[in-house]
Amino acid sequence: MNALGNIVLPNGEILAGNRDEQTKFKSYEDMVDFVTQDRSNTTISVVGINVDLGAKQHLEKVAHLASHGQVRAINPVHTSSDGDTVFVFSTGELKNPFNDMLHYFQETEDSLYTQVDIIGHAAARAAQESIYDACNSAETVQFEQAYRGVIPSARDLP
């Protein structure tokens, strides 16, 4: 978790992010002149599931949907200065984790697409919450190139 953008809670409040002496947090647009070219900012989310989705394309779809969690939590995300990405893996233990009610949500005869959508959207929520957790769990560190030589944790910000 080393986002270039600010971490934004569902209510719009900024949890962590870029700051300066005049404001608690700066928007990305206000940071454009400060942005580095070294692409050293990145947020990596790893999603593990135990459902056998049968094909690589379905895992890719889950990863795509899981990236929406990054979009919800980081503003902006996926810039050219970021390496933001999501990895998904499956242990393949379960063939179908859903009950008979799944058919009410199916748009096609193949329930696998509905399963992928449900799992993908749950993965997005998990990715979003994991970003908030990373900010709340981080510790303040000294870093010479940082503003005032320190990267404060979210819990240590005034």
C-alpha positions in Angstrom: 0.0 0.0 0.0 1.9 3.0 -1.3 -0.7 4.9 -3.3 0.0 8.1 -5.1 -3.6 9.1 -4.6 -5.4 9.9 -1.3 -7.2 7.1 0.5 -10.9 8.0 0.7 -13.5 6.5 3.0 -17.0 5.7 1.7 -18.3 8.9 3.3 -15.8 11.0 1.3 -13.4 11.7 4.2 -9.7 11.3 3.4 -8.1 8.7 5.7 -4.5 9.1 4.4 -2.7 10.8 1.6 -0.7 13.7 0.3 -0.3 16.7 2.6 1.5 20.1 3.0 1.9 22.9 5.5 -1.3 24.7 4.5 -3.8 21.9 4.4 -4.2 18.5 6.0 -4.5 16.8 2.7 -3.8 17.8 -0.9 -5.7 16.6 -3.9 -3.9 14.8 -6.7 -4.5 17.8 -8.9 -2.6 20.0 -6.5 0.3 17.6 -6.4 1.0 17.3 -10.2 4.1 19.4 -10.0 5.4 17.3 -7.2 4.8 13.9 -8.7 7.9 11.8 -9.3 8.8 10.1 -12.5 10.2 7.0 -10.9 6.9 5.1 -10.7 7.6 4.2 -7.1 4.0 4.3 -6.0 1.9 1.1 -6.0 -0.9 -0.7 -4.4 -1.1 -4.4 -4.8 -4.1 -6.4 -3.8 -4.1 -10.2 -3.6 -7.4 -12.0 -3.5 -7.6 -15.7 -2.7 -10.7 -17.7 -3.2 -11.5 -21.4 -2.7 -14.0 -21.7 -5.6 -13.0 -23.5 -8.8 -14.1 -21.1 -11.6 -12.9 -23.4 -14.3 -11.0 -21.1 -16.5 -8.4 -18.4 -16.4 -10.8 -15.9 -18.0 -13.1 -16.1 -14.9 -10.2 -15.4 -12.6 -9.3 -12.5 -14.7 -12.8 -11.2 -14.4 -12.7 -11.5 -10.6 -9.4 -9.6 -10.7 -11.0 -6.9 -12.8 -14.0 -6.6 -10.5 -11.7 -6.6 -7.4 -9.8 -3.7 -8.8 -13.0 -1.7 -8.3 -12.2 -1.9 -4.6 -9.0 0.0 -5.3 -11.0 2.6 -7.4 -13.4 3.1 -4.4 -10.6 3.6 -1.9 -7.9 5.5 -3.8 -8.3 8.8 -5.6 -6.8 8.7 -8.1 -5.8 5.2 -8.8 -4.1 3.5 -11.8 -2.1 6.6 -12.8 1.0 6.3 -15.0 3.0 6.8 -11.8 1.4 3.9 -10.0 1.9 0.2 -10.4 -1.6 -0.6 -8.9 -2.7 -4.1 -9.7 -4.7 -7.1 -8.4 -3.7 -10.7 -8.3 -6.3 -13.5 -7.9 -5.7 -17.1 -7.1 -8.0 -20.0 -6.3 -7.4 -23.2 -4.4 -10.3 -24.8 -6.3 -11.7 -26.6 -3.3 -15.4 -25.8 -4.1 -17.1 -26.4 -7.4 -20.3 -24.5 -6.5 -20.5 -22.6 -3.1 -24.0 -21.3 -3.8 -27.4 -22.7 -2.9 -30.5 -23.1 -5.0 -31.5 -19.5 -4.8 -28.7 -18.5 -7.2 -31.0 -19.3 -10.2 -33.0 -16.2 -9.3 -30.0 -14.0 -10.1 -28.9 -15.7 -13.3 -29.1 -14.0 -16.6 -27.8 -17.0 -18.6 -28.2 -20.7 -18.4 -24.6 -20.9 -17.1 -24.5 -20.1 -13.4 -20.7 -19.7 -13.5 -21.0 -16.1 -14.8 -23.3 -15.2 -11.9 -20.8 -16.9 -9.5 -18.0 -14.9 -11.0 -19.9 -11.6 -10.6 -20.9 -12.3 -7.0 -17.3 -13.4 -6.1 -15.8 -10.5 -8.0 -17.9 -7.9 -6.2 -17.2 -9.5 -2.8 -13.5 -9.3 -3.8 -13.9 -5.6 -4.6 -15.3 -5.0 -1.1 -12.4 -7.0 0.4 -9.8 -5.1 -1.6 -11.3 -1.8 -0.5 -11.4 -2.8 3.2 -7.9 -4.2 3.0 -6.6 -0.7 1.8 -8.3 0.9 4.8 -6.9 -1.7 7.1 -3.4 -1.2 5.7 -3.7 2.6 6.4 -5.0 2.0 9.9 -2.4 -0.7 10.7 0.7 1.2 9.3 3.3 2.7 11.6 4.9 6.1 11.2 8.3 5.9 9.6 11.2 8.3 9.1 11.9 8.8 5.4 14.3 11.6 4.2 12.5 12.2 0.9 9.1 12.6 2.6 7.4 15.8 3.6 9.2 16.9 6.8 11.2 13.7 6.7 8.4 11.5 8.0 5.6 9.4 6.7 3.0 9.5 9.4 0.5 6.6 9.8 -3.2 7.4 9.5 -3.7 6.9 13.2 -0.8 9.4 14.0 -2.2 12.2 11.8 -3.6 15.2 13.8 
